């Protein structure tokens, strides 16, 4: 996808052209004010894809927060639990050692 950068003043003068380039040509345009990006013109399909990605990310973060809260509740009941990523790494190391005949 091609991207161009234009001033907001230029965009005002060429809005129709920039929208057509986004909608039919797949070209996005970054709108700048004093050489700093402020907004963008993208096709509606790209906008929907970006929105879905954002929603998916937010949903995943919400699930992770729920899992962290659940882990904290379990930890209070069962004592301190090891970090699962550390535990998996330890188990992998043990398995590699077993496969290499070191244990």
Phi and psi in degrees as a GROMACS rama.xvg file:
@    title "Ramachandran Plot"
@    xaxis  label "Phi"
@    yaxis  label "Psi"
@TYPE xy
-78.0259  147.465  UNK-2
-133.094  135.467  UNK-3
-123.168  160.558  UNK-4
-121.087  129.723  UNK-5
-139.346  157.509  UNK-6
-73.2438  157.145  UNK-7
-63.2825  -36.3687  UNK-8
-60.1386  -46.2534  UNK-9
-62.3354  -41.2541  UNK-10
-62.5118  -37.9816  UNK-11
-60.1105  -39.6116  UNK-12
-74.7792  -25.8803  UNK-13
-122.985  25.8007  UNK-14
-55.2687  -48.1973  UNK-15
-57.4572  -44.994  UNK-16
-62.6686  -43.8331  UNK-17
-65.5837  -38.699  UNK-18
-65.5635  -44.1258  UNK-19
-62.1059  -40.4795  UNK-20
-61.8785  -37.619  UNK-21
-71.9094  -47.6759  UNK-22
-69.5405  -41.7618  UNK-23
-109.091  -22.0175  UNK-24
-108.104  -4.40298  UNK-25
69.5208  18.4049  UNK-26
-97.6248  125.523  UNK-27
-96.2743  154.729  UNK-28
-129.012  128.33  UNK-29
-93.0659  126.433  UNK-30
-94.4979  126.411  UNK-31
-116.644  148.05  UNK-32
-127.294  119.269  UNK-33
54.7341  45.4462  UNK-34
63.7089  18.9418  UNK-35
-118.555  129.665  UNK-36
-59.8198  134.693  UNK-37
-121.15  -35.5954  UNK-38
-160.376  -179.942  UNK-39
-145.453  151.89  UNK-40
-109.177  119.626  UNK-41
-132.309  163.272  UNK-42
-66.0703  158.938  UNK-43
-63.9637  -35.6383  UNK-44
-61.9115  -42.1152  UNK-45
-66.2132  -39.9628  UNK-46
-59.7654  -46.0061  UNK-47
-61.6758  -41.1908  UNK-48
-63.4338  -42.9208  UNK-49
-63.3723  -43.2285  UNK-50
-63.3349  -42.9815  UNK-51
-63.4619  -41.477  UNK-52
-61.9396  -43.1496  UNK-53
-63.2514  -45.0388  UNK-54
-61.4096  -43.6673  UNK-55
-62.1883  -43.8236  UNK-56
-61.4001  -45.6287  UNK-57
-63.8144  -38.6283  UNK-58
-64.2585  -42.7531  UNK-59
-64.1844  -40.3747  UNK-60
-65.2436  -38.4696  UNK-61
-63.4367  -41.926  UNK-62
-63.4471  -43.5189  UNK-63
-62.5512  -38.8936  UNK-64
-64.0867  -41.0442  UNK-65
-63.5158  -41.3922  UNK-66
-65.1281  -39.5313  UNK-67
-62.0347  -41.8511  UNK-68
-65.5735  -41.6446  UNK-69
-62.8459  -43.5958  UNK-70
-61.5989  -40.1445  UNK-71
-63.7614  -41.8888  UNK-72
-64.6376  -42.3457  UNK-73
-64.4183  -41.3963  UNK-74
-61.1443  -37.6482  UNK-75
-65.6572  -34.7728  UNK-76
-81.0125  -38.5204  UNK-77
-104.925  4.36739  UNK-78
89.6564  -174.585  UNK-79
-71.5117  130.372  UNK-80
-99.0023  145.101  UNK-81
-70.3258  154.732  UNK-82
-65.4076  126.796  UNK-83
-60.5832  -36.7718  UNK-84
-66.82  -36.7883  UNK-85
-68.0464  -39.7177  UNK-86
-64.9031  -42.6225  UNK-87
-64.13  -41.7968  UNK-88
-61.8142  -41.7934  UNK-89
-63.0937  -43.852  UNK-90
-64.0067  -38.4559  UNK-91
-63.4457  -44.6359  UNK-92
-59.4941  -43.3807  UNK-93
-61.3592  -42.5719  UNK-94
-65.4742  -41.9496  UNK-95
-62.2803  -43.3897  UNK-96
-60.4567  -43.1314  UNK-97
-61.9481  -43.3021  UNK-98
-66.232  -30.3544  UNK-99
-86.6932  -1.85051  UNK-100
76.0624  21.3758  UNK-101
-86.4062  -13.0502  UNK-102
